[in-house]
Amino acid sequence: MTIKLKDNERIDDLQRNGYQIIQNRDGFCFGMDAVLLSGFAKVKPEEKAIDLGTGTGIIPLLLEAKNQGMHYTGLEIQEEVADMAARSVALNHLEDKITIVRGDIKEASRLFGAASFDVVTSNPPYMNDAHGLKNPDLPKAISRHEVLCTLEDVAREAARLLRPGGRFYLVHRPHRLIEIITALKSVGMEPKRMKMVHPFADKEANMVLIEAVRGGRSMIKVEAPVIVYKEPGVYTDEIYTIYGY
């Protein structure tokens, strides 16, 4: 099967299992947050996982490379982006393991049914309307700002999609941590693990990784932070060894 590239598209090497991904030079390309989330999340054998707002499918691709899960689904609302993700799945001959579905996060539980997944992941838009400048390029704005869904929408649908005891893995911004925990607890998900991400050892955290359990008991483990760079342009050993990038 020949995979055709569209205008301004390129194929990037994921440096994992020989996998590749199609990205648009002018579009929203995946970042370190997706890589970190794929290393923080765990999918066990016989488990099914879904990624909400999957974009170009980077998280399902990396999760499949790093875990032994039964099946991975990516949900993406933007038609062109979902098509790109589906072509990346085909490029890697992973059609039996990964399915890309075009649809709205706000309708996820209706699309797939309640309690239909063991694991939910999401790298959602970080900025609400009060923070950050809206990107005039709508596809990028949808990726970065809560244009089409809110944090509450993501939490609600994740809780509905998960079986009791199922796990939700999220990467977000530390300045919204109180909102995140409030949103999770309001839908019956209990934060169980949290890890801050710092760009450099002497810089403030700019990302937070959270694992929440549907119906879990109230107790959270704050793990050692991740430091991304040991010097400009040079990743720390942890990024290479644990996160495989």
Summary of the structure (lengths in Angstrom):
residues: 245
radius of gyration: 17.0
end to end distance: 28.1
largest distance: 50.4
contacts: 806
relative contact order: 0.14
helix: 31%
strand: 29%
